[in-house]
């Protein structure tokens, strides 16, 4: 067991996230961590798509939200 130092503001925010009044801060923090960690690895196809997207951005092959909205006549 160890202690951590947090601000009163963060403590209050954690209190608001409790599922029930008796839930410990450790349980709240554990639940938050589990929600944030995705232990499923990316597929090769997804990694390839990400790399292609990065290449598109670097090459300037992008459109602004305004341009897309205009093309779809949403403005």
Secondary structure, DSSP 8 states (H G I E B T S, - for coil): -------HHHHHHHHHT-SSTT--HHHHHHHHHHHH---S---HHHHHHHHHHHHHHHTT----HHHHHHHTT--
